């Protein structure tokens, strides 16, 4: 359950970063929002990945597909952050 919440929050931050579009090159608030939401998505995904991988009991009890959501969200967030607007 905590992983689902972490992944949902990370996905929401990533989605917010994706739908935010600057009005122009002067729109620093939008660029800041994109960077912040991308960073939060990366941080929440990293936390979820750490919770999944670190304790051996969790890793054995859950299938390897639980590693996919944070990796996908992190990849999308990092690309969005790198591309900016």
Biopython code that builds the backbone (N, CA, C, O; Angstrom):
import numpy as np
from Bio.PDB.StructureBuilder import StructureBuilder

atoms = [
    (1, "UNK", "N", (0.803, -1.200, 0.000)),
    (1, "UNK", "CA", (0.000, 0.000, 0.000)),
    (1, "UNK", "C", (0.852, 1.272, 0.000)),
    (1, "UNK", "O", (0.566, 2.189, -0.770)),
    (2, "UNK", "N", (1.901, 1.357, 0.849)),
    (2, "UNK", "CA", (2.728, 2.566, 0.802)),
    (2, "UNK", "C", (3.407, 2.765, -0.549)),
    (2, "UNK", "O", (3.571, 3.898, -1.000)),
    (3, "UNK", "N", (3.801, 1.669, -1.195)),
    (3, "UNK", "CA", (4.416, 1.809, -2.515)),
    (3, "UNK", "C", (3.424, 2.354, -3.526)),
    (3, "UNK", "O", (3.786, 3.172, -4.372)),
    (4, "UNK", "N", (2.199, 1.918, -3.449)),
    (4, "UNK", "CA", (1.187, 2.411, -4.367)),
    (4, "UNK", "C", (0.984, 3.912, -4.179)),
    (4, "UNK", "O", (0.837, 4.649, -5.154)),
    (5, "UNK", "N", (0.977, 4.358, -2.941)),
    (5, "UNK", "CA", (0.823, 5.784, -2.662)),
    (5, "UNK", "C", (2.030, 6.563, -3.183)),
    (5, "UNK", "O", (1.867, 7.617, -3.798)),
    (6, "UNK", "N", (3.239, 6.055, -2.941)),
    (6, "UNK", "CA", (4.441, 6.718, -3.440)),
    (6, "UNK", "C", (4.439, 6.802, -4.962)),
    (6, "UNK", "O", (4.758, 7.844, -5.534)),
    (7, "UNK", "N", (4.080, 5.702, -5.612)),
    (7, "UNK", "CA", (4.065, 5.697, -7.074)),
    (7, "UNK", "C", (2.974, 6.602, -7.621)),
    (7, "UNK", "O", (3.160, 7.241, -8.656)),
    (8, "UNK", "N", (1.834, 6.663, -6.935)),
    (8, "UNK", "CA", (0.751, 7.556, -7.383)),
    (8, "UNK", "C", (1.171, 9.016, -7.244)),
    (8, "UNK", "O", (0.900, 9.822, -8.134)),
    (9, "UNK", "N", (1.825, 9.364, -6.147)),
    (9, "UNK", "CA", (2.309, 10.731, -5.974)),
    (9, "UNK", "C", (3.383, 11.073, -7.007)),
    (9, "UNK", "O", (3.390, 12.172, -7.561)),
    (10, "UNK", "N", (4.278, 10.140, -7.259)),
    (10, "UNK", "CA", (5.320, 10.362, -8.262)),
    (10, "UNK", "C", (4.707, 10.525, -9.651)),
    (10, "UNK", "O", (5.135, 11.381, -10.424)),
    (11, "UNK", "N", (3.714, 9.713, -9.963)),
    (11, "UNK", "CA", (3.054, 9.817, -11.263)),
    (11, "UNK", "C", (2.310, 11.141, -11.386)),
    (11, "UNK", "O", (2.301, 11.745, -12.459)),
    (12, "UNK", "N", (1.684, 11.604, -10.302)),
    (12, "UNK", "CA", (0.994, 12.891, -10.330)),
    (12, "UNK", "C", (1.978, 14.031, -10.577)),
    (12, "UNK", "O", (1.706, 14.927, -11.376)),
    (13, "UNK", "N", (3.124, 13.998, -9.892)),
    (13, "UNK", "CA", (4.136, 15.034, -10.106)),
    (13, "UNK", "C", (4.668, 14.998, -11.535)),
    (13, "UNK", "O", (4.874, 16.042, -12.155)),
    (14, "UNK", "N", (4.883, 13.814, -12.045)),
    (14, "UNK", "CA", (5.369, 13.668, -13.416)),
    (14, "UNK", "C", (4.327, 14.179, -14.408)),
    (14, "UNK", "O", (4.665, 14.875, -15.366)),
    (15, "UNK", "N", (3.076, 13.836, -14.180)),
    (15, "UNK", "CA", (1.990, 14.303, -15.045)),
    (15, "UNK", "C", (1.888, 15.829, -15.009)),
    (15, "UNK", "O", (1.698, 16.468, -16.044)),
    (16, "UNK", "N", (2.014, 16.403, -13.821)),
    (16, "UNK", "CA", (1.962, 17.856, -13.697)),
    (16, "UNK", "C", (3.113, 18.508, -14.455)),
    (16, "UNK", "O", (2.930, 19.541, -15.098)),
    (17, "UNK", "N", (4.294, 17.908, -14.380)),
    (17, "UNK", "CA", (5.435, 18.438, -15.132)),
    (17, "UNK", "C", (5.191, 18.337, -16.635)),
    (17, "UNK", "O", (5.601, 19.214, -17.396)),
    (18, "UNK", "N", (4.529, 17.273, -17.055)),
    (18, "UNK", "CA", (4.280, 17.098, -18.492)),
    (18, "UNK", "C", (3.234, 18.061, -19.036)),
    (18, "UNK", "O", (3.354, 18.523, -20.171)),
    (19, "UNK", "N", (2.212, 18.369, -18.248)),
    (19, "UNK", "CA", (1.148, 19.225, -18.783)),
    (19, "UNK", "C", (1.444, 20.712, -18.621)),
    (19, "UNK", "O", (0.755, 21.545, -19.209)),
    (20, "UNK", "N", (2.456, 21.054, -17.834)),
    (20, "UNK", "CA", (2.818, 22.457, -17.660)),
    (20, "UNK", "C", (3.596, 22.908, -18.886)),
    (20, "UNK", "O", (4.603, 22.304, -19.257)),
    (21, "UNK", "N", (3.119, 23.972, -19.504)),
    (21, "UNK", "CA", (3.841, 24.500, -20.662)),
    (21, "UNK", "C", (4.030, 26.004, -20.497)),
    (21, "UNK", "O", (3.077, 26.726, -20.205)),
    (22, "UNK", "N", (5.244, 26.465, -20.681)),
    (22, "UNK", "CA", (5.525, 27.894, -20.554)),
    (22, "UNK", "C", (4.847, 28.688, -21.671)),
    (22, "UNK", "O", (4.685, 28.204, -22.791)),
    (23, "UNK", "N", (4.460, 29.902, -21.340)),
    (23, "UNK", "CA", (3.832, 30.776, -22.339)),
    (23, "UNK", "C", (4.863, 31.356, -23.292)),
    (23, "UNK", "O", (4.527, 31.742, -24.412)),
    (24, "UNK", "N", (6.081, 31.420, -22.869)),
    (24, "UNK", "CA", (7.161, 31.943, -23.697)),
    (24, "UNK", "C", (8.474, 31.781, -22.966)),
    (24, "UNK", "O", (8.524, 31.224, -21.870)),
    (25, "UNK", "N", (9.537, 32.271, -23.579)),
    (25, "UNK", "CA", (10.855, 32.133, -22.954)),
    (25, "UNK", "C", (10.974, 32.971, -21.695)),
    (25, "UNK", "O", (11.878, 32.746, -20.890)),
    (26, "UNK", "N", (10.091, 33.920, -21.509)),
    (26, "UNK", "CA", (10.100, 34.796, -20.338)),
    (26, "UNK", "C", (9.366, 34.188, -19.136)),
    (26, "UNK", "O", (9.442, 34.729, -18.033)),
    (27, "UNK", "N", (8.662, 33.080, -19.336)),
    (27, "UNK", "CA", (7.813, 32.490, -18.293)),
    (27, "UNK", "C", (8.637, 31.608, -17.345)),
    (27, "UNK", "O", (8.605, 30.380, -17.425)),
    (28, "UNK", "N", (9.366, 32.262, -16.458)),
    (28, "UNK", "CA", (10.249, 31.540, -15.540)),
    (28, "UNK", "C", (9.476, 30.737, -14.492)),
    (28, "UNK", "O", (9.984, 29.736, -13.986)),
    (29, "UNK", "N", (8.268, 31.159, -14.165)),
    (29, "UNK", "CA", (7.469, 30.413, -13.189)),
    (29, "UNK", "C", (7.109, 29.024, -13.717)),
    (29, "UNK", "O", (7.142, 28.047, -12.968)),
    (30, "UNK", "N", (6.771, 28.935, -14.983)),
    (30, "UNK", "CA", (6.440, 27.641, -15.568)),
    (30, "UNK", "C", (7.673, 26.742, -15.629)),
    (30, "UNK", "O", (7.590, 25.548, -15.339)),
    (31, "UNK", "N", (8.818, 27.317, -16.006)),
    (31, "UNK", "CA", (10.056, 26.529, -16.030)),
    (31, "UNK", "C", (10.420, 26.041, -14.625)),
    (31, "UNK", "O", (10.895, 24.918, -14.457)),
    (32, "UNK", "N", (10.197, 26.884, -13.625)),
    (32, "UNK", "CA", (10.448, 26.491, -12.244)),
    (32, "UNK", "C", (9.507, 25.393, -11.791)),
    (32, "UNK", "O", (9.914, 24.468, -11.087)),
    (33, "UNK", "N", (8.239, 25.493, -12.197)),
    (33, "UNK", "CA", (7.263, 24.456, -11.836)),
    (33, "UNK", "C", (7.620, 23.122, -12.487)),
    (33, "UNK", "O", (7.489, 22.069, -11.862)),
    (34, "UNK", "N", (8.065, 23.166, -13.728)),
    (34, "UNK", "CA", (8.473, 21.936, -14.419)),
    (34, "UNK", "C", (9.662, 21.299, -13.696)),
    (34, "UNK", "O", (9.684, 20.090, -13.467)),
    (35, "UNK", "N", (10.637, 22.115, -13.344)),
    (35, "UNK", "CA", (11.818, 21.584, -12.644)),
    (35, "UNK", "C", (11.434, 21.019, -11.277)),
    (35, "UNK", "O", (11.905, 19.947, -10.897)),
    (36, "UNK", "N", (10.589, 21.728, -10.540)),
    (36, "UNK", "CA", (10.182, 21.271, -9.217)),
    (36, "UNK", "C", (9.393, 19.965, -9.298)),
    (36, "UNK", "O", (9.673, 19.025, -8.553)),
    (37, "UNK", "N", (8.427, 19.902, -10.179)),
    (37, "UNK", "CA", (7.610, 18.686, -10.296)),
    (37, "UNK", "C", (8.444, 17.510, -10.795)),
    (37, "UNK", "O", (8.238, 16.377, -10.359)),
    (38, "UNK", "N", (9.372, 17.765, -11.693)),
    (38, "UNK", "CA", (10.257, 16.696, -12.168)),
    (38, "UNK", "C", (11.152, 16.200, -11.035)),
    (38, "UNK", "O", (11.357, 14.997, -10.872)),
    (39, "UNK", "N", (11.681, 17.141, -10.255)),
    (39, "UNK", "CA", (12.518, 16.753, -9.123)),
    (39, "UNK", "C", (11.725, 15.934, -8.113)),
    (39, "UNK", "O", (12.209, 14.916, -7.621)),
    (40, "UNK", "N", (10.506, 16.375, -7.803)),
    (40, "UNK", "CA", (9.677, 15.636, -6.846)),
    (40, "UNK", "C", (9.338, 14.239, -7.370)),
    (40, "UNK", "O", (9.326, 13.272, -6.608)),
    (41, "UNK", "N", (9.066, 14.138, -8.665)),
    (41, "UNK", "CA", (8.787, 12.827, -9.249)),
    (41, "UNK", "C", (10.009, 11.919, -9.142)),
    (41, "UNK", "O", (9.885, 10.737, -8.822)),
    (42, "UNK", "N", (11.177, 12.470, -9.408)),
    (42, "UNK", "CA", (12.404, 11.679, -9.281)),
    (42, "UNK", "C", (12.661, 11.271, -7.829)),
    (42, "UNK", "O", (13.048, 10.133, -7.564)),
    (43, "UNK", "N", (12.449, 12.190, -6.896)),
    (43, "UNK", "CA", (12.698, 11.883, -5.486)),
    (43, "UNK", "C", (11.716, 10.829, -4.967)),
    (43, "UNK", "O", (12.119, 9.904, -4.262)),
    (44, "UNK", "N", (10.446, 10.962, -5.309)),
    (44, "UNK", "CA", (9.456, 9.977, -4.856)),
    (44, "UNK", "C", (9.695, 8.611, -5.507)),
    (44, "UNK", "O", (9.515, 7.576, -4.866)),
    (45, "UNK", "N", (10.096, 8.613, -6.765)),
    (45, "UNK", "CA", (10.411, 7.348, -7.437)),
    (45, "UNK", "C", (11.629, 6.684, -6.810)),
    (45, "UNK", "O", (11.662, 5.467, -6.632)),
    (46, "UNK", "N", (12.623, 7.491, -6.479)),
    (46, "UNK", "CA", (13.820, 6.941, -5.830)),
    (46, "UNK", "C", (13.475, 6.365, -4.464)),
    (46, "UNK", "O", (13.987, 5.312, -4.083)),
    (47, "UNK", "N", (12.618, 7.044, -3.735)),
    (47, "UNK", "CA", (12.187, 6.534, -2.434)),
    (47, "UNK", "C", (11.418, 5.216, -2.586)),
    (47, "UNK", "O", (11.633, 4.272, -1.826)),
    (48, "UNK", "N", (10.533, 5.166, -3.561)),
    (48, "UNK", "CA", (9.799, 3.930, -3.822)),
    (48, "UNK", "C", (10.718, 2.800, -4.248)),
    (48, "UNK", "O", (10.535, 1.654, -3.837)),
    (49, "UNK", "N", (11.701, 3.118, -5.067)),
    (49, "UNK", "CA", (12.669, 2.110, -5.495)),
    (49, "UNK", "C", (13.498, 1.620, -4.318)),
    (49, "UNK", "O", (13.800, 0.430, -4.217)),
    (50, "UNK", "N", (13.864, 2.531, -3.434)),
    (50, "UNK", "CA", (14.618, 2.157, -2.247)),
    (50, "UNK", "C", (13.798, 1.249, -1.333)),
    (50, "UNK", "O", (14.319, 0.270, -0.798)),
    (51, "UNK", "N", (12.535, 1.567, -1.157)),
    (51, "UNK", "CA", (11.663, 0.730, -0.323)),
    (51, "UNK", "C", (11.489, -0.651, -0.947)),
    (51, "UNK", "O", (11.375, -1.647, -0.232)),
    (52, "UNK", "N", (11.468, -0.714, -2.266)),
    (52, "UNK", "CA", (11.289, -1.990, -2.951)),
    (52, "UNK", "C", (12.553, -2.844, -2.908)),
    (52, "UNK", "O", (12.475, -4.059, -2.723)),
    (53, "UNK", "N", (13.701, -2.226, -3.075)),
    (53, "UNK", "CA", (14.951, -2.978, -3.225)),
    (53, "UNK", "C", (15.670, -3.231, -1.900)),
    (53, "UNK", "O", (16.233, -4.308, -1.707)),
    (54, "UNK", "N", (15.661, -2.267, -0.992)),
    (54, "UNK", "CA", (16.496, -2.353, 0.214)),
    (54, "UNK", "C", (16.155, -3.528, 1.126)),
    (54, "UNK", "O", (17.037, -4.345, 1.391)),
    (55, "UNK", "N", (14.932, -3.657, 1.616)),
    (55, "UNK", "CA", (14.674, -4.801, 2.508)),
    (55, "UNK", "C", (14.539, -6.095, 1.704)),
    (55, "UNK", "O", (13.693, -6.175, 0.813)),
    (56, "UNK", "N", (15.351, -7.103, 1.999)),
    (56, "UNK", "CA", (15.280, -8.356, 1.234)),
    (56, "UNK", "C", (13.923, -9.042, 1.334)),
    (56, "UNK", "O", (13.518, -9.741, 0.405)),
    (57, "UNK", "N", (13.220, -8.857, 2.434)),
    (57, "UNK", "CA", (11.905, -9.500, 2.572)),
    (57, "UNK", "C", (10.906, -8.924, 1.594)),
    (57, "UNK", "O", (10.083, -9.656, 1.042)),
    (58, "UNK", "N", (10.965, -7.626, 1.372)),
    (58, "UNK", "CA", (10.054, -6.996, 0.406)),
    (58, "UNK", "C", (10.399, -7.460, -0.997)),
    (58, "UNK", "O", (9.509, -7.751, -1.796)),
    (59, "UNK", "N", (11.681, -7.530, -1.299)),
    (59, "UNK", "CA", (12.122, -7.923, -2.637)),
    (59, "UNK", "C", (11.682, -9.351, -2.960)),
    (59, "UNK", "O", (11.308, -9.644, -4.095)),
    (60, "UNK", "N", (11.727, -10.245, -1.957)),
    (60, "UNK", "CA", (11.317, -11.627, -2.194)),
    (60, "UNK", "C", (9.803, -11.752, -2.290)),
    (60, "UNK", "O", (9.295, -12.557, -3.071)),
    (61, "UNK", "N", (9.083, -10.964, -1.505)),
    (61, "UNK", "CA", (7.632, -11.089, -1.452)),
    (61, "UNK", "C", (6.952, -10.490, -2.678)),
    (61, "UNK", "O", (5.874, -10.936, -3.069)),
    (62, "UNK", "N", (7.569, -9.496, -3.277)),
    (62, "UNK", "CA", (6.952, -8.814, -4.411)),
    (62, "UNK", "C", (7.679, -9.211, -5.689)),
    (62, "UNK", "O", (8.876, -9.498, -5.677)),
    (63, "UNK", "N", (6.953, -9.221, -6.765)),
    (63, "UNK", "CA", (7.556, -9.571, -8.038)),
    (63, "UNK", "C", (8.433, -8.446, -8.567)),
    (63, "UNK", "O", (8.368, -7.316, -8.083)),
    (64, "UNK", "N", (9.244, -8.759, -9.554)),
    (64, "UNK", "CA", (10.137, -7.742, -10.104)),
    (64, "UNK", "C", (9.405, -6.639, -10.871)),
    (64, "UNK", "O", (9.996, -5.602, -11.170)),
    (65, "UNK", "N", (8.137, -6.849, -11.190)),
    (65, "UNK", "CA", (7.412, -5.809, -11.932)),
    (65, "UNK", "C", (7.215, -4.559, -11.079)),
    (65, "UNK", "O", (6.926, -3.495, -11.626)),
    (66, "UNK", "N", (7.363, -4.653, -9.751)),
    (66, "UNK", "CA", (7.257, -3.474, -8.895)),
    (66, "UNK", "C", (8.408, -2.507, -9.113)),
    (66, "UNK", "O", (8.340, -1.359, -8.674)),
    (67, "UNK", "N", (9.453, -2.948, -9.778)),
    (67, "UNK", "CA", (10.567, -2.056, -10.100)),
    (67, "UNK", "C", (10.269, -1.196, -11.329)),
    (67, "UNK", "O", (10.917, -0.170, -11.539)),
    (68, "UNK", "N", (9.309, -1.602, -12.127)),
    (68, "UNK", "CA", (9.029, -0.898, -13.376)),
    (68, "UNK", "C", (8.429, 0.503, -13.178)),
    (68, "UNK", "O", (8.901, 1.438, -13.825)),
    (69, "UNK", "N", (7.420, 0.699, -12.326)),
    (69, "UNK", "CA", (6.836, 2.040, -12.212)),
    (69, "UNK", "C", (7.838, 3.143, -11.851)),
    (69, "UNK", "O", (7.826, 4.192, -12.494)),
    (70, "UNK", "N", (8.711, 2.946, -10.841)),
    (70, "UNK", "CA", (9.627, 4.052, -10.551)),
    (70, "UNK", "C", (10.647, 4.288, -11.661)),
    (70, "UNK", "O", (11.084, 5.419, -11.873)),
    (71, "UNK", "N", (11.025, 3.234, -12.361)),
    (71, "UNK", "CA", (11.985, 3.415, -13.449)),
    (71, "UNK", "C", (11.362, 4.181, -14.613)),
    (71, "UNK", "O", (12.006, 5.053, -15.197)),
    (72, "UNK", "N", (10.125, 3.864, -14.948)),
    (72, "UNK", "CA", (9.438, 4.567, -16.037)),
    (72, "UNK", "C", (9.171, 6.028, -15.657)),
    (72, "UNK", "O", (9.430, 6.940, -16.441)),
    (73, "UNK", "N", (8.657, 6.231, -14.455)),
    (73, "UNK", "CA", (8.360, 7.595, -14.007)),
    (73, "UNK", "C", (9.642, 8.419, -13.938)),
    (73, "UNK", "O", (9.649, 9.582, -14.340)),
    (74, "UNK", "N", (10.714, 7.838, -13.439)),
    (74, "UNK", "CA", (11.994, 8.547, -13.351)),
    (74, "UNK", "C", (12.518, 8.920, -14.729)),
    (74, "UNK", "O", (13.020, 10.026, -14.929)),
    (75, "UNK", "N", (12.405, 8.015, -15.663)),
    (75, "UNK", "CA", (12.879, 8.284, -17.011)),
    (75, "UNK", "C", (12.099, 9.429, -17.646)),
    (75, "UNK", "O", (12.688, 10.343, -18.223)),
    (76, "UNK", "N", (10.783, 9.380, -17.540)),
    (76, "UNK", "CA", (9.951, 10.437, -18.120)),
    (76, "UNK", "C", (10.229, 11.775, -17.443)),
    (76, "UNK", "O", (10.353, 12.795, -18.120)),
    (77, "UNK", "N", (10.331, 11.781, -16.110)),
    (77, "UNK", "CA", (10.589, 13.022, -15.369)),
    (77, "UNK", "C", (11.959, 13.600, -15.713)),
    (77, "UNK", "O", (12.103, 14.813, -15.863)),
    (78, "UNK", "N", (12.961, 12.739, -15.836)),
    (78, "UNK", "CA", (14.302, 13.228, -16.168)),
    (78, "UNK", "C", (14.345, 13.820, -17.569)),
    (78, "UNK", "O", (14.993, 14.843, -17.793)),
    (79, "UNK", "N", (13.660, 13.184, -18.511)),
    (79, "UNK", "CA", (13.623, 13.733, -19.869)),
    (79, "UNK", "C", (12.891, 15.069, -19.883)),
    (79, "UNK", "O", (13.335, 16.012, -20.537)),
    (80, "UNK", "N", (11.768, 15.156, -19.164)),
    (80, "UNK", "CA", (11.010, 16.409, -19.122)),
    (80, "UNK", "C", (11.849, 17.519, -18.480)),
    (80, "UNK", "O", (11.843, 18.658, -18.947)),
    (81, "UNK", "N", (12.561, 17.182, -17.421)),
    (81, "UNK", "CA", (13.407, 18.166, -16.740)),
    (81, "UNK", "C", (14.532, 18.625, -17.661)),
    (81, "UNK", "O", (14.865, 19.810, -17.703)),
    (82, "UNK", "N", (15.115, 17.682, -18.399)),
    (82, "UNK", "CA", (16.217, 18.031, -19.299)),
    (82, "UNK", "C", (15.741, 18.889, -20.467)),
    (82, "UNK", "O", (16.444, 19.803, -20.899)),
    (83, "UNK", "N", (14.554, 18.595, -20.974)),
    (83, "UNK", "CA", (14.041, 19.365, -22.114)),
    (83, "UNK", "C", (13.455, 20.711, -21.694)),
    (83, "UNK", "O", (13.336, 21.624, -22.510)),
    (84, "UNK", "N", (13.092, 20.828, -20.422)),
    (84, "UNK", "CA", (12.584, 22.091, -19.921)),
    (84, "UNK", "C", (11.215, 22.441, -20.436)),
    (84, "UNK", "O", (10.223, 22.047, -19.822)),
    (85, "UNK", "N", (11.111, 23.137, -21.494)),
    (85, "UNK", "CA", (9.805, 23.573, -21.974)),
    (85, "UNK", "C", (9.522, 23.055, -23.315)),
    (85, "UNK", "O", (8.458, 23.329, -23.871)),
]
sb = StructureBuilder()
sb.init_structure("model")
sb.init_model(0)
sb.init_chain("A")
sb.init_seg("    ")
for serial, (resi, resn, name, xyz) in enumerate(atoms, 1):
    if name == "N":
        sb.init_residue(resn, " ", resi, " ")
    sb.init_atom(name, np.array(xyz, "f"), 0.0, 1.0, " ", f" {name:<3s}", serial, name[0])
structure = sb.get_structure()
